[in-house]
Amino acid sequence: MMKRAKLYKRLTNDKVLCLACSWYCKIDIDKVGICATRLNKEGVLYSLVYGKAMGLHLDPVEKKPLYHFLPSSKIFSFGTVGCNFGCLFCQNWDMSQINKSQIPNPEPSCRGGRSQIHENMLINLIDDMSVTISPKEIVRRAKETGAKGIAYTYNEPAIFVEFTHDTAILAKKEGLKNIYVSNGFESDETFKYIRDYIDAINIDLKSFSKDYYIKVCKAKIEPVLNNIKKFFQIGVETEVTTLIVPGLNDSKKELKSIAEFLVSVSSDIPWHVSAFYPTYKMTDIFPTPHSTLVNAYNIGKKAGLKYIYIGNIRDTVRSSTFCPKCGQCLIKRDGYDVKIDMDLGKGKCSKCAEKIYGVWK
């Protein structure tokens, strides 16, 4: 069942302007936007994925990854079909990209060009892949499992922003936290729509190169940089992840640029440098060597970041949290095994009482 979207404007000739993300797709009647989940019917924009969830897993918060937000807690997580990016290395491509197979040349689709049969096939595909579930039922399940919060993840939550918004409001009322795991391409309208309900966000900063974003992610970098600043500045617990792909975004210059940008926002922002593994349309590139991640870690430290974490590969030292003042190990991580030795109640180092950035209780 389609749900009328909230974030859009009507234009002339029954076109609509989608306001969910920074593409601002102008969508002709009976067409969809770049994400292939928001459809113009008779001059009204509908979400094809409202109440159509995928995943519905209880995950450790560290999997998001969030290392400075309620450590060792469980988070009820879900996503939907579709995405507004087209990353060649997407590990969840069977969720995020599969619906675009029903649309010839999906990127220009926000300006027209597909048939009614594709629309029917698209809707049927989404229905077949998803579980129909209401925001109220998601919150009920989250509480039933003992989760501390709900994560909107696996694909880009901005494309199902009305679904996340309605769920997040109910979750807040029930004492649950809300987490966005995002590519950072939210529109200003989406930012304002969700800002009062989101407690933490992990944003992928996939590169510091405009060309990389265009060629590898089919996207633009500028909105991502702006949203990292905006979410941090309003007090949302903000962490950033960079998937390091050998030969593409692993140069010293690029890693230094990313680290220096984050420091310019705040040296408190945790930076996750993660290993790439061949998948989707990038099966011809070798996995990221551990030494490359160590290099990124050291570059981040030299730039002035306080908290840097190696991910997607085992490194118990560089995935643990240390006090930036005295060096005390506060949270030791081995995969998802977490041992805590800090004052969570006060968010301080157990040895020197240094304030540690994050949400700890």
C-alpha positions in Angstrom: 0.0 0.0 0.0 1.4 3.4 -1.0 1.5 6.2 1.6 1.2 9.9 0.8 4.6 11.6 1.4 4.9 14.6 3.7 8.1 16.1 2.2 7.3 17.4 -1.3 5.9 20.4 -3.2 3.5 20.4 -6.1 4.8 22.1 -9.2 3.1 23.0 -12.5 1.8 20.3 -14.9 1.3 17.9 -12.0 5.1 17.6 -11.4 6.3 17.3 -7.8 9.5 18.4 -6.1 10.7 15.7 -3.7 12.2 17.2 -0.5 13.5 14.0 1.1 17.2 14.3 0.1 19.6 16.7 -1.5 18.8 15.5 -5.1 15.5 17.5 -4.9 14.1 15.3 -7.7 11.5 17.0 -10.0 9.3 14.0 -10.7 6.8 13.8 -13.6 3.5 12.1 -13.2 3.7 8.3 -13.0 7.5 8.5 -12.5 9.8 8.0 -9.5 12.9 9.8 -8.2 16.5 8.6 -8.1 15.8 6.3 -5.1 13.0 4.5 -7.0 10.8 4.6 -3.9 8.9 7.9 -4.2 6.2 7.9 -6.9 4.2 10.8 -8.4 0.6 9.8 -8.9 -1.7 12.5 -10.3 0.5 15.3 -8.8 0.7 13.7 -5.4 4.0 12.1 -4.1 3.7 8.7 -2.5 6.2 6.6 -0.6 6.3 3.0 -1.8 8.2 1.8 1.3 6.3 3.3 4.1 5.5 0.4 6.4 7.5 -1.9 4.3 10.5 -3.0 6.4 13.5 -5.2 5.8 16.0 -6.5 8.3 14.1 -6.2 11.6 17.1 -7.5 13.6 18.4 -6.9 17.1 21.9 -5.7 16.6 24.7 -4.6 19.0 25.1 -0.8 18.8 28.7 -1.4 17.9 27.6 -2.8 14.5 26.2 0.5 13.3 29.0 1.4 14.1 28.5 3.6 17.1 31.2 3.4 19.8 30.3 6.4 21.9 26.6 5.7 22.3 25.2 3.3 25.0 28.1 0.8 24.6 27.2 -2.9 24.7 23.5 -2.2 24.3 21.2 -3.8 21.8 19.4 -1.8 19.1 16.4 -2.9 17.1 17.3 -2.3 13.5 15.5 -2.1 10.1 15.7 -0.6 6.7 13.7 -0.7 3.4 14.3 -1.3 -0.3 16.0 1.5 -2.2 18.7 4.2 -1.9 19.5 7.6 -3.3 23.2 6.6 -4.0 24.5 4.0 -6.3 27.8 2.9 -4.6 29.6 0.3 -6.6 30.8 -1.4 -3.4 27.5 -1.5 -1.5 27.4 -4.5 0.8 23.6 -4.2 1.1 23.0 -3.9 -2.7 20.4 -6.6 -2.7 18.3 -4.2 -0.6 19.4 -0.8 -1.7 19.8 -1.3 -5.5 17.5 -4.1 -6.4 14.4 -1.9 -7.0 16.3 0.1 -9.6 16.4 -3.0 -11.8 12.8 -2.3 -12.6 13.6 1.1 -14.1 15.6 1.7 -17.3 18.3 4.3 -16.7 17.2 5.0 -13.1 19.2 8.1 -12.5 17.3 10.4 -14.9 14.0 8.8 -13.8 13.2 11.9 -11.8 12.8 13.6 -15.1 10.7 11.0 -16.8 10.9 7.8 -18.8 9.4 4.5 -17.7 6.3 2.5 -18.4 3.3 1.4 -16.3 4.4 -2.2 -16.3 7.6 -1.2 -14.6 5.6 0.6 -11.9 3.6 -2.5 -11.2 6.7 -4.7 -11.2 8.4 -2.2 -8.8 5.6 -2.2 -6.3 5.3 -6.0 -6.4 9.0 -6.3 -5.9 9.0 -4.1 -2.9 6.0 -6.0 -1.5 7.6 -9.3 -2.0 10.9 -8.4 -0.4 9.4 -6.5 2.6 7.5 -7.2 5.8 4.4 -5.0 6.2 4.6 -3.4 9.6 3.5 -0.2 11.3 5.6 2.2 13.3 3.6 1.2 16.4 4.4 -2.5 15.8 8.1 -1.7 15.3 8.2 0.1 18.7 6.4 -2.7 20.3 8.9 -5.3 19.0 11.8 -3.1 20.0 10.6 -2.9 23.6 9.7 -6.6 23.6 13.3 -7.6 22.7 14.8 -5.3 25.4 16.4 -2.9 22.9 17.6 0.4 24.1 16.7 2.1 20.8 15.8 1.8 17.1 18.2 2.2 14.2 17.1 3.2 10.8 19.8 1.5 8.8 20.9 -1.0 6.1 19.9 1.5 3.4 19.5 5.3 3.4 16.8 6.3 5.9 16.2 9.7 4.2 14.3 7.9 1.4 11.8 6.6 3.9 11.9 9.6 6.1 8.2 9.7 6.9 8.4 6.1 8.1 11.4 6.9 10.3 9.8 10.1 11.6 6.5 8.5 12.7 8.4 5.6 14.3 10.9 7.9 16.0 8.1 9.9 17.6 6.5 6.8 19.1 9.9 5.4 20.2 10.7 8.6 22.1 7.4 8.4 23.9 8.3 4.9 25.0 11.8 5.9 26.2 13.7 4.5 23.3 16.6 6.2 21.5 16.6 6.8 17.7 19.7 6.2 15.5 20.2 7.1 11.9 22.9 5.2 9.9 23.2 7.5 6.9 25.1 8.5 3.8 24.6 12.1 4.9 22.6 13.2 1.9 19.6 14.5 3.9 17.9 17.6 2.6 17.4 20.7 4.8 13.8 19.8 5.0 14.5 16.2 6.2 17.1 17.6 8.7 14.4 19.9 10.2 11.8 17.1 10.1 13.8 14.6 12.2 16.2 16.7 14.2 14.2 16.7 17.4 13.9 12.9 17.4 17.3 11.6 16.4 19.7 10.9 19.3 22.7 9.5 17.3 23.9 9.3 13.7 26.7 7.6 11.9 27.4 9.3 8.6 29.5 7.7 5.8 32.1 10.1 4.5 33.1 7.9 1.6 35.9 10.0 0.3 37.1 13.6 0.2 37.1 13.6 -3.6 34.2 15.0 -5.7 35.2 12.7 -8.5 35.0 9.6 -6.2 31.5 10.6 -5.1 30.4 11.0 -8.7 32.1 8.0 -10.3 31.9 5.4 -7.4 28.9 6.5 -5.4 26.8 8.3 -8.1 26.4 11.2 -5.7 27.8 14.6 -4.5 30.0 15.3 -1.5 28.9 18.8 -0.5 25.6 17.9 1.3 27.4 15.2 3.2 30.0 17.6 4.6 27.3 20.1 5.5 25.2 17.5 7.3 28.1 16.2 9.4 28.5 19.8 10.7 24.8 20.3 11.2 24.0 17.1 13.1 27.1 17.6 15.4 26.3 21.2 16.0 22.7 20.5 17.3 24.0 17.9 19.7 23.2 14.7 18.0 25.9 12.2 18.9 27.8 12.1 15.6 30.2 9.5 14.3 31.7 9.1 10.9 32.8 6.1 8.9 35.1 5.9 5.9 35.3 2.6 3.9 38.9 2.6 2.6 39.1 1.1 -0.9 42.6 0.2 -2.0 43.9 2.4 -4.8 40.8 4.7 -4.8 40.6 6.6 -1.5 43.6 5.4 0.5 46.2 8.0 -0.3 47.9 9.9 2.5 46.6 13.2 1.0 43.0 12.1 1.0 43.0 10.5 4.4 44.6 13.6 5.8 42.0 15.8 4.2 39.2 13.7 5.8 40.8 13.8 9.2 41.4 17.6 9.0 37.9 18.2 8.0 36.5 16.3 11.0 38.9 18.2 13.3 37.6 21.4 11.9 34.1 20.4 13.0 35.3 18.8 16.3 38.2 16.7 17.4 35.7 14.8 19.5 34.0 13.1 16.4 34.8 9.4 16.4 36.2 8.3 13.0 35.8 4.7 11.9 38.2 3.6 9.2 36.8 0.3 7.8 38.2 -2.4 5.6 36.7 -2.9 2.1 35.9 -6.4 0.8 35.1 -7.2 -2.8 31.4 -7.1 -3.5 28.6 -6.0 -5.9 30.3 -4.2 -8.8 33.7 -4.0 -7.2 34.9 -7.6 -7.2 38.2 -6.9 -8.9 39.7 -5.0 -6.0 41.6 -6.8 -3.2 40.5 -6.3 0.5 42.0 -3.5 2.4 45.3 -4.5 4.0 45.5 -4.0 7.8 48.5 -1.8 7.3 46.4 0.7 5.3 44.0 1.0 8.1 46.8 1.5 10.6 48.1 4.3 8.4 44.7 6.0 8.4 44.6 5.6 12.1 47.9 7.3 12.5 47.0 10.1 10.1 43.9 10.8 12.1 45.8 10.9 15.4 48.4 13.2 13.9 45.6 15.5 12.6 44.2 15.8 16.1 41.3 13.4 16.3 40.8 12.0 19.7 38.9 8.8 18.8 39.7 6.7 15.8 38.7 3.1 15.3 39.7 0.4 12.8 36.7 -1.7 11.7 35.8 -4.7 9.5 39.0 -6.4 10.6 40.2 -7.6 13.9 42.4 -5.1 15.9 41.5 -5.1 19.6 43.8 -2.2 20.4 42.7 0.2 17.6 39.0 -0.7 18.1 39.1 0.2 21.8 38.4 3.6 23.4 41.2 5.3 25.3 41.1 8.5 27.3 42.6 11.2 25.2 44.2 12.8 28.3 45.8 10.0 30.3 45.7 7.1 27.9 43.6 4.8 30.1 41.7 2.1 28.2 38.1 2.8 28.9 36.3 0.4 26.6 38.0 -2.7 25.3 36.5 -4.2 22.2 37.1 -7.5 20.5 34.6 -7.7 17.8 31.2 -7.2 19.5 32.6 -8.3 22.9 32.8 -5.2 25.0 34.4 -4.6 28.4 33.7 -1.2 30.0 36.0 0.5 32.5 34.7 4.1 32.7 32.2 6.1 34.7 29.2 5.8 32.3 27.0 7.7 34.7 29.2 10.8 34.3 30.7 10.0 30.9 34.2 10.4 32.4 37.5 8.6 32.4 37.7 6.3 35.5 41.3 7.4 36.1 41.6 11.1 35.5 38.0 12.2 35.2 38.4 13.6 31.7 35.1 14.2 30.0 34.6 11.7 27.1 32.4 12.6 24.1 29.3 10.5 23.7 26.0 9.4 25.2 26.8 6.9 27.9 23.5 6.3 29.7 
